[in-house]
Every structure is written in structure tokens, then in C-alpha cells.
């Protein structure tokens, strides 16, 4: 899709997408392990293929993995290789087991669980239905999960940009400097993005000075993916190493930190990519607004506080090895950056700590933006009433 252009400028270039569906209904994903150096599309026809792609991070980002899981189910149910169900009950049982399986691929992002729950509740309403009816209803929900994402991202972008601009512009300041962590753009969603959606909206309104983005080690979602999105969209941007946030806040007049989320719980505590918590601590120290942008499907009112969130730990090789383009050979390669054995051996000095996410307490968050509105933390309070934007 083509985004709107800031007044007097050329339309923004087509956005990248993580998932595409051709005319025959074949679902494909772009292999995010190879980006930004190489664009390879991988066909996904079965829930097993979707599970492997999600687990190995060929696709990632909370909304995108929910979309792929749902689309893989739809695609398999539409194919001739799907099991033939003798009864509605048999279809319900198979779909239900497949939802459990897909949900187990990555535990922290709630969007995947929410999408599977939507399918499960369709199954509950299908008692006594014939198998074809069950299959058709499930396919419709799967399609909705994918399609709803883009529209709500544009709404969050608008709401978040409006909130921040109102807060920080004025007294001669017309454009804002913001910081983001991880990758939250069209590669992590069905399009436009969450935190990057707000940044894009500021840019479209001519209200953006610079978008600083953290490299986001160890997986480099920032340097590999956010950089690709921002350069493609030609949004004024500047990469920083994760360790430079404090220095940036000391030396630049930063107007906001804008991040996505993998799970926001009842009191507003937010799980997001590792490094988000330290950005929030530093933002508070420098009185910089800290905004979380996430669709309603990322809000999990069943958990009371962030302490209840299951944090996924990733394999140590993801921290000891770096994947990139060898500038001498021009070939993609993976290099180890630690002494041999670190993360692999069983010696006490060979351990690696690699949680994929951290939890930012609501008391460090200024507001949570969903497609339904902006929930602000009230002065002096330690939590945010996110139920008001669900
Ligand atoms: O491990 P990842 O790359 O899936 O983590 C992604 C993030 O943490 C994003 O910030 C989050 O999913 C929000 S994406 C719209």
C-alpha cells in the first residue's frame, strides 16, 4: 500500500510487507533472517510450516505472527491435503489441537493467543454444525485476524502522533525528535506498524525532525529491519547503539520514546523487546514522555501485573553469533563474536543470559495508545487503566 505524503512531497514508496497472498491464495512470508541484504519469499501452506517460521524468527513481531498463524490455518483448510472430517466434532477437535500447537510457537506475544482464542470461541459456537460449516467459519475468522490489522495501525498512528505533538510542540518547536526500540513497522504487522505507525504519522504531518532507533541487540531488529523500513520510507532517521540512549538523552532534546508491545496487562505493565525497560528508566530520568502503541489484541486483562508475564528466553547462539553481509565476499554469513564455547559449553564461565523481552512497569509509561484511544497515566499514579482503551 502507499501511505499519504507530507504536504507538497511525493507519495511515500510502497511499504514492505512480511506476508503476501497471491491470486491462488498461496501465503508467502519474506524471510526476515535474510533482511536487509536479501529478499527471499518462503511459501507457507501448513500450520507446521507457520510454526517453524515463527519459532525460527523468519517472521516476528506480535501482530505479524498472529496473522501468519491464522493464515496458515486458513490456507491448509482450503487445500485438498487437509484431513477429511467425518463430523463437525472431528473438525472442531482438529482445529482446536492445531490452535494449541500454533500458540506454543512463541509464548510472550499475546496477539497469537488472542487470535487462537477467537478461533476457539468460533468452535464453541459450532456445536452440532456440519464439518464444512465449521471449516468455513474458522476460515472467515482467520481472514479477519489478518485484515483488521492494517486499519487499526493507521488509527493508532493518528492518535499517538496527535497526543505527542500536543504535548511537545509549541514555543517555536514545530517538529519532534523521537526514539524507538526494536522493529514495529510493516514487517512486524500487516502494514503501517504500531510505534513506527506513530512516527510515520508525524512524518506525514510534517511534524517529525528525526526518528532515532536503537540497534536492538542481540537480534538487531533495529539495525536490520527498522533501518530498512525507515530508509525505504525516506523518513529522517538516525541509528544508535543500545548503549547510547543515555548519552542521546543528555545531548539531544528528545520529545518522546515510542515503542510497541508484545503484551500489556491490566495495570499497564508492558512486555516488549529486551532493552525497552532501560529506555523507560532513562526516559523518566530525563522527563521524556514514554508511549506504548499496541492494538487492543495486545492487551491482556487476564493478567494483573507484569510479574505474571511469561518471558521467552532465546537460544544463546542468537547472542553469541551475528548474521550479516560479509563486505569482502559480498556473501551472507554468520560470525561468532565470543570465544569458542561461550553459550555452548557447560562450564560456569560459558553461560549466556538471553531473555527476548523485558517488562516495563506502568509507572514508567506515560500513555498506552490503542485503536480505541489513549490511556494516560495520571500524575502520581503507578498504574494505567488500560481497560478504558479496550
Ligand atoms: O522478538 P520479536 O522480534 O518478535 O519482538 C518484537 C517486538 O518486541 C515488537 O516491539 C513488538 O512485537 C511490537 S510489534 C508491532
Boltz pocket constraint, residues with backbone or C-beta under 6 A from the ligand:
constraints:
  - pocket:
      binder: B
      contacts: [[A, 59], [A, 60], [A, 61], [A, 62], [A, 63], [A, 109], [A, 181], [A, 182], [A, 183], [A, 184], [A, 185], [A, 188], [A, 189], [A, 193], [A, 194], [A, 195], [A, 221], [A, 259], [A, 260], [A, 261], [A, 262], [A, 272], [A, 273], [A, 274], [A, 293], [A, 356]]
      max_distance: 6.0
